[in-house]
Amino acid sequence: MKENVLKMTAMMEKWTSPLYERRPKSMAPEDVEQLHTASNGPRLEAIRTHGKEIHKLMKDTFDNVKPDKSSKTWRQYVDYLNGLAIEGITNGINASMNYLKENLSIKYNRDHIPQLQPIFDIKVTLENRKVIFEPSITCNDRENGIRDIINKFITDFISLATQMPRLDTLSGDYLCEIKDQFVLMGSTQ
């Protein structure tokens, strides 16, 4: 049992590798978004594979121990594993959020220039004494503004909670539990 739990936690530790990767050069916002989408798909697939392996390890433990599924001890063990899964998912989302937050920080960028180029290549013009950004820095109707793109990244990070079926019910996901995590509430502000 302990060996299987160690294997499970080792897989979940890999989830803390940020799902967003900063490129060494400035890019058009749509290119940043496309690269993120292209690199994020395989990483989420790896997390889904880990989820299947975690379920197999739990089944392996069940097959070797042969407990009564309704026994208090087995339910407590499954609750313990559920807690580990929630912690692993929370740590993964938190790592991605903190990495993104750091890379968007003015202080971080100021301290690391000239090594780092800006993330986004944005056109700035002056029209009738107004500064115009193309694409916009805020959300817009075309959903291609910088804030739109960052919100999509955050949605991808949170989707970590939906990549593995629950361990207690063998279906559903951990999204409700993740939305209640105080650690994540703090990192989104």
FIVO-255374 format. One line per 4 residues: number of its first residue (from 0); their letters; for each residue x, y, z of N, C-alpha, C, CB. Coordinates in pm, whole numbers, plus 50000, padded with zeros to 5 digits. Glycine has a CB too. Layout:
// FIVO-255374
NUM = A = X Y Z X Y Z X Y Z X Y Z | ...
END
This chain:
// FIVO-255374
0 = MKEN = 50083 49880 50000 50000 50000 50000 50087 50126 50000 49905 50000 50122 | 50189 50124 50086 50276 50241 50096 50349 50265 49964 50377 50225 50211 | 50394 50157 49902 50465 50169 49775 50375 50230 49667 50515 50031 49730 | 50250 50188 49664 50156 50243 49567 50128 50391 49593 50025 50164 49569
4 = VLKM = 50118 50428 49720 50095 50568 49755 50216 50652 49713 50067 50583 49906 | 50336 50599 49733 50458 50670 49692 50460 50689 49540 50584 50593 49737 | 50419 50588 49466 50414 50600 49319 50311 50706 49278 50378 50465 49254 | 50197 50707 49347 50093 50806 49316 50143 50948 49341 49967 50779 49400
8 = TAMM = 50203 50970 49457 50249 51105 49490 50363 51148 49398 50294 51111 49636 | 50447 51054 49355 50555 51088 49262 50497 51137 49129 50647 50966 49238 | 50390 51073 49083 50324 51118 48959 50265 51258 48978 50214 51019 48917 | 50200 51279 49093 50135 51408 49117 50237 51520 49132 50049 51400 49243
12 = EKWT = 50356 51489 49179 50461 51593 49190 50498 51647 49052 50585 51536 49260 | 50485 51566 48950 50516 51611 48813 50416 51715 48765 50518 51492 48717 | 50299 51720 48828 50196 51816 48789 50234 51959 48825 50063 51779 48854 | 50338 51976 48909 50377 52111 48950 50465 52181 48847 50450 52106 49082
16 = SPLY = 50496 52114 48739 50567 52180 48630 50466 52273 48562 50628 52076 48526 | 50494 52405 48559 50394 52501 48508 50343 52465 48368 50454 52641 48506 | 50214 52482 48350 50151 52454 48221 50174 52567 48120 50001 52431 48239 | 50223 52679 48168 50258 52790 48078 50410 52796 48068 50199 52927 48131
20 = ERRP = 50460 52813 47947 50604 52826 47925 50630 52959 47857 50660 52709 47841 | 50715 53039 47919 50751 53167 47858 50857 53144 47752 50801 53267 47966 | 50839 53204 47638 50935 53193 47528 51041 53302 47543 50863 53205 47390 | 51159 53280 47488 51268 53378 47506 51254 53505 47422 51398 53314 47473
24 = KSMA = 51156 53511 47333 51140 53630 47250 50995 53678 47252 51184 53601 47105 | 50976 53804 47217 50841 53859 47207 50770 53798 47089 50844 54014 47194 | 50640 53776 47107 50561 53717 46999 50427 53787 46993 50543 53564 47020 | 50365 53778 46876 50229 53830 46861 50139 53752 46958 50179 53817 46712
28 = PEDV = 50042 53819 47019 49955 53751 47117 49892 53621 47064 49845 53845 47160 | 49847 53621 46938 49786 53498 46884 49889 53385 46874 49723 53526 46745 | 50017 53420 46849 50122 53317 46844 50151 53262 46984 50250 53375 46783 | 50150 53351 47084 50170 53306 47222 50059 53208 47260 50172 53427 47321
32 = EQLH = 49936 53244 47225 49822 53159 47256 49831 53024 47182 49691 53230 47219 | 49866 53026 47055 49877 52901 46977 49986 52810 47032 49906 52933 46830 | 50100 52867 47066 50209 52786 47124 50167 52725 47257 50335 52871 47142 | 50097 52803 47337 50050 52751 47466 49954 52635 47444 49980 52863 47548
36 = TASN = 49860 52653 47353 49762 52547 47324 49832 52422 47273 49659 52595 47222 | 49929 52438 47185 50000 52324 47127 50082 52250 47233 50092 52370 47014 | 50146 52322 47324 50228 52254 47424 50146 52204 47542 50337 52348 47475 | 50032 52267 47566 49949 52230 47680 49874 52098 47658 49849 52341 47708
40 = GPRL = 49833 52071 47535 49759 51948 47505 49832 51822 47548 49729 51940 47358 | 49957 51804 47506 50030 51684 47548 50054 51677 47700 50164 51679 47476 | 50069 51792 47763 50093 51793 47908 49967 51750 47982 50138 51932 47956 | 49850 51796 47937 49725 51753 47999 49699 51605 47972 49607 51838 47948
44 = EAIR = 49739 51558 47855 49725 51416 47823 49813 51333 47918 49764 51389 47675 | 49931 51380 47949 50019 51310 48044 49954 51304 48182 50157 51380 48052 | 49886 51411 48221 49817 51413 48351 49701 51314 48349 49767 51557 48384 | 49628 51306 48238 49519 51207 48226 49576 51065 48238 49444 51223 48090
48 = THGK = 49692 51042 48175 49757 50911 48184 49796 50881 48327 49881 50905 48093 | 49850 50981 48398 49882 50963 48539 49757 50927 48618 49947 51091 48597 | 49646 50994 48586 49520 50964 48655 49478 50819 48637 49410 51055 48604 | 49494 50767 48515 49461 50626 48490 49554 50534 48569 49471 50594 48340
52 = EIHK = 49682 50570 48575 49778 50489 48650 49749 50493 48799 49921 50539 48623 | 49706 50609 48849 49670 50621 48991 49550 50532 49021 49639 50768 49027 | 49453 50530 48932 49337 50441 48950 49380 50294 48949 49231 50466 48840 | 49473 50259 48860 49523 50121 48856 49595 50084 48985 49617 50101 48736
56 = LMKD = 49672 50178 49039 49742 50152 49165 49642 50133 49279 49839 50267 49198 | 49537 50211 49280 49434 50194 49384 49366 50058 49368 49329 50309 49377 | 49338 50018 49245 49278 49887 49220 49374 49775 49261 49238 49872 49071 | 49502 49795 49231 49604 49696 49271 49605 49679 49422 49744 49740 49222
60 = TFDN = 49599 49789 49494 49593 49782 49641 49468 49708 49684 49596 49923 49703 | 49355 49741 49623 49229 49674 49658 49239 49524 49631 49111 49735 49577 | 49294 49486 49515 49305 49344 49479 49397 49267 49574 49357 49330 49337 | 49499 49333 49624 49592 49266 49716 49541 49260 49859 49726 49335 49713
64 = VKPD = 49472 49365 49901 49422 49369 50039 49286 49301 50052 49412 49515 50087 | 49207 49308 49946 49071 49252 49940 48982 49296 50057 49078 49101 49938 | 48970 49429 50073 48884 49478 50181 48737 49478 50140 48927 49619 50224 | 48652 49491 50237 48511 49513 50212 48498 49660 50168 48421 49481 50340
68 = KSSK = 48446 49685 50047 48439 49822 49993 48359 49917 50084 48376 49820 49854 | 48267 49860 50160 48185 49945 50247 48244 49960 50387 48045 49889 50256 | 48358 49897 50412 48418 49905 50546 48470 50047 50572 48533 49802 50561 | 48466 50083 50698 48511 50216 50738 48658 50235 50704 48488 50238 50888
72 = TWRQ = 48740 50135 50723 48883 50143 50698 48911 50170 50550 48953 50015 50742 | 48842 50097 50460 48865 50118 50317 48817 50257 50274 48793 50010 50234 | 48702 50299 50325 48652 50432 50291 48747 50541 50339 48512 50453 50352 | 48808 50520 50457 48905 50618 50508 49030 50620 50418 48945 50584 50654
76 = YVDY = 49071 50503 50371 49187 50496 50282 49158 50568 50151 49226 50348 50255 | 49040 50547 50096 49001 50614 49971 48991 50765 49995 48866 50558 49918 | 48938 50808 50109 48933 50950 50143 49074 51008 50152 48857 50971 50277 | 49166 50932 50209 49306 50974 50219 49364 50994 50079 49390 50868 50299
80 = LNGL = 49339 50898 49989 49388 50909 49851 49323 51028 49780 49360 50780 49773 | 49194 51049 49806 49124 51164 49750 49189 51294 49794 48976 51162 49791 | 49225 51300 49921 49294 51417 49974 49428 51440 49905 49314 51403 50124 | 49500 51331 49881 49628 51342 49809 49607 51393 49667 49699 51206 49805
84 = AIEG = 49502 51343 49601 49472 51388 49465 49438 51537 49464 49356 51306 49405 | 49356 51581 49558 49319 51722 49567 49443 51807 49592 49213 51744 49679 | 49530 51761 49681 49654 51833 49709 49744 51840 49586 49729 51766 49826 | 49755 51728 49513 49837 51726 49392 49785 51820 49285 49845 51585 49338
88 = ITNG = 49654 51819 49266 49592 51907 49168 49610 52053 49210 49441 51874 49151 | 49586 52082 49338 49602 52217 49390 49745 52266 49371 49564 52222 49539 | 49841 52181 49404 49982 52220 49387 50016 52246 49241 50074 52111 49443 | 49960 52165 49151 49984 52184 49009 49927 52315 48958 49925 52069 48930
92 = INAS = 49803 52343 48993 49740 52468 48951 49815 52587 49012 49591 52471 48992 | 49848 52577 49139 49916 52684 49209 50053 52714 49146 49933 52648 49357 | 50126 52610 49108 50257 52630 49044 50243 52705 48912 50327 52493 49020 | 50143 52668 48832 50121 52736 48705 50077 52880 48726 50016 52662 48622
96 = MNYL = 49987 52903 48823 49938 53038 48851 50053 53127 48899 49826 53034 48957 | 50134 53075 48990 50245 53155 49042 50348 53186 48934 50311 53082 49158 | 50375 53090 48847 50470 53113 48738 50418 53222 48645 50496 52982 48660 | 50291 53214 48610 50231 53316 48523 50232 53452 48592 50086 53276 48483
100 = KENL = 50192 53454 48719 50189 53580 48794 50328 53642 48800 50136 53556 48937 | 50427 53560 48825 50565 53610 48831 50607 53669 48695 50662 53497 48872 | 50575 53599 48588 50616 53643 48455 50539 53766 48407 50598 53531 48357 | 50427 53795 48467 50352 53916 48433 50387 54033 48524 50202 53888 48440
104 = SIKY = 50463 54006 48629 50499 54107 48727 50596 54209 48668 50561 54041 48851 | 50565 54336 48689 50653 54443 48641 50790 54431 48707 50591 54581 48670 | 50792 54406 48837 50920 54395 48909 51003 54279 48854 50895 54375 49060 | 50942 54164 48833 51015 54048 48781 51075 54081 48644 50922 53924 48771
108 = NRDH = 50995 54140 48559 51044 54173 48425 51152 54280 48428 50928 54219 48337 | 51135 54379 48515 51236 54485 48527 51368 54426 48576 51187 54596 48625 | 51362 54334 48671 51483 54273 48728 51551 54178 48630 51449 54199 48855 | 51479 54126 48532 51536 54027 48441 51561 54079 48299 51445 53908 48434
112 = IPQL = 51540 54208 48278 51572 54268 48148 51719 54306 48153 51480 54393 48116 | 51802 54281 48056 51770 54252 47917 51761 54103 47886 51872 54315 47829 | 51775 54015 47984 51770 53871 47954 51634 53831 47897 51799 53790 48081 | 51527 53892 47945 51393 53856 47899 51336 53962 47806 51299 53837 48019
116 = QPIF = 51276 53916 47701 51201 54004 47612 51057 54008 47663 51209 53955 47462 | 50979 54109 47627 50837 54108 47666 50769 53982 47612 50766 54236 47613 | 50666 53937 47679 50594 53818 47637 50519 53846 47507 50496 53771 47747 | 50447 53956 47505 50361 53990 47391 50420 54104 47309 50221 54028 47439
120 = DIKV = 50407 54092 47180 50444 54198 47087 50315 54272 47053 50517 54141 46957 | 50300 54392 47107 50176 54469 47091 50206 54599 47019 50110 54497 47229 | 50120 54634 46926 50134 54760 46852 50066 54870 46934 50070 54749 46707 | 50137 54982 46951 50084 55096 47025 50084 55217 46933 50168 55125 47155
124 = TLEN = 49969 55281 46921 49958 55402 46839 49890 55512 46919 49881 55374 46708 | 49908 55635 46871 49845 55750 46935 49746 55809 46834 49951 55857 46981 | 49618 55809 46869 49514 55865 46783 49430 55963 46863 49425 55752 46724 | 49426 56087 46816 49348 56190 46884 49378 56196 47034 49199 56165 46862
128 = RKVI = 49507 56195 47064 49554 56205 47202 49514 56084 47288 49500 56330 47265 | 49478 55973 47224 49446 55849 47296 49546 55742 47256 49300 55803 47268 | 49592 55667 47356 49682 55556 47329 49596 55435 47292 49774 55525 47454 | 49626 55375 47177 49551 55260 47127 49645 55139 47122 49489 55289 46985
132 = FEPS = 49602 55031 47184 49679 54907 47181 49613 54810 47083 49688 54843 47324 | 49695 54744 47002 49643 54643 46908 49724 54516 46923 49648 54694 46760 | 49665 54408 46970 49528 54396 47019 49513 54466 47154 49486 54247 47030 | 49390 54477 47199 49364 54548 47324 49427 54473 47442 49212 54565 47347
136 = ITCN = 49454 54547 47546 49511 54486 47666 49399 54424 47749 49589 54591 47750 | 49280 54477 47739 49166 54423 47813 49095 54316 47731 49068 54536 47852 | 48988 54265 47783 48905 54170 47707 48834 54246 47595 48801 54098 47800 | 48804 54177 47488 48731 54241 47379 48634 54141 47316 48829 54297 47271
140 = DREN = 48553 54190 47224 48452 54106 47159 48512 53990 47079 48366 54191 47068 | 48629 54011 47022 48694 53906 46942 48767 53804 47030 48792 53968 46843 | 48772 53832 47161 48839 53745 47258 48986 53722 47224 48768 53612 47268 | 49052 53826 47170 49194 53815 47140 49276 53919 47214 49216 53828 46991
144 = GIRD = 49213 53984 47313 49286 54080 47396 49381 54006 47489 49187 54168 47477 | 49477 54080 47541 49576 54019 47631 49507 53957 47751 49680 54125 47677 | 49412 54025 47810 49340 53968 47925 49263 53843 47884 49244 54073 47985 | 49205 53841 47765 49135 53722 47715 49232 53603 47711 49075 53748 47573
148 = IINK = 49350 53626 47659 49450 53519 47645 49494 53468 47782 49572 53568 47564 | 49519 53562 47873 49560 53522 48007 49448 53445 48077 49600 53645 48092 | 49324 53488 48057 49211 53414 48115 49202 53272 48058 49079 53489 48089 | 49234 53255 47931 49235 53121 47871 49344 53035 47934 49256 53130 47718
152 = FITD = 49460 53095 47962 49568 53021 48030 49519 52973 48167 49694 53109 48046 | 49455 53062 48240 49407 53029 48374 49302 52918 48367 49348 53153 48444 | 49214 52925 48268 49114 52819 48248 49184 52685 48223 49020 52854 48130 | 49291 52688 48143 49369 52565 48119 49430 52512 48248 49478 52591 48015
156 = FISL = 49482 52602 48332 49542 52559 48458 49437 52490 48545 49604 52679 48533 | 49321 52552 48555 49214 52498 48639 49161 52367 48582 49100 52600 48654 | 49173 52347 48451 49126 52223 48390 49204 52101 48441 49137 52231 48238 | 49313 52124 48510 49387 52014 48573 49293 51934 48664 49509 52068 48654
160 = ATQM = 49196 52003 48724 49102 51939 48816 49004 51846 48745 49025 52044 48891 | 48998 51852 48612 48903 51769 48538 48971 51658 48459 48822 51856 48444 | 49100 51642 48476 49174 51546 48394 49169 51404 48448 49318 51588 48383 | 49137 51388 48576 49137 51256 48638 49002 51230 48705 49252 51243 48742
164 = PRLD = 48941 51115 48678 48816 51082 48748 48842 51070 48899 48755 50950 48693 | 48743 51102 48975 48754 51095 49122 48792 50953 49166 48621 51138 49188 | 48862 50945 49275 48900 50815 49330 48789 50754 49415 49027 50828 49412 | 48704 50838 49474 48599 50785 49561 48478 50734 49484 48556 50891 49658
168 = TLSG = 48440 50802 49377 48321 50762 49301 48356 50702 49166 48229 50880 49282 | 48484 50712 49128 48535 50662 49000 48477 50735 48879 48505 50515 48988 | 48405 50843 48904 48356 50928 48796 48348 51070 48848 48216 50880 48743 | 48319 51164 48761 48318 51303 48803 48460 51357 48810 48248 51319 48939
172 = DYLC = 48475 51476 48866 48608 51536 48874 48623 51609 49008 48633 51633 48755 | 48734 51681 49021 48768 51749 49146 48746 51900 49138 48911 51720 49183 | 48672 51947 49039 48657 52090 49018 48594 52161 49138 48573 52113 48894 | 48491 52104 49197 48426 52170 49313 48524 52186 49428 48303 52089 49359
176 = EIKD = 48600 52082 49458 48697 52089 49568 48806 52191 49539 48760 51951 49595 | 48848 52197 49414 48954 52289 49376 48907 52435 49386 49003 52259 49233 | 48784 52460 49349 48732 52597 49358 48725 52646 49502 48594 52605 49293 | 48723 52553 49598 48716 52590 49740 48853 52601 49806 48633 52489 49814
180 = QFVL = 48961 52582 49731 49095 52583 49789 49141 52725 49818 49195 52513 49695 | 49170 52753 49944 49214 52887 49984 49348 52922 49921 49223 52897 50136 | 49435 52824 49902 49566 52848 49842 49548 52907 49702 49649 52717 49835 | 49454 52852 49626 49431 52902 49491 49361 53036 49490 49350 52802 49413
184 = MGST = 49272 53058 49584 49204 53188 49591 49307 53298 49609 49100 53191 49706 | 49408 53273 49690 49513 53371 49713 49600 53395 49592 49598 53329 49827 | 49625 53291 49512 49714 53307 49398 49644 53372 49278 49771 53172 49358 | 49512 53377 49278 49441 53438 49166 49421 53588 49187 49307 53370 49145
188 = Q = 49457 53637 49300 49435 53782 49326 49555 53863 49289 49401 53806 49473
END
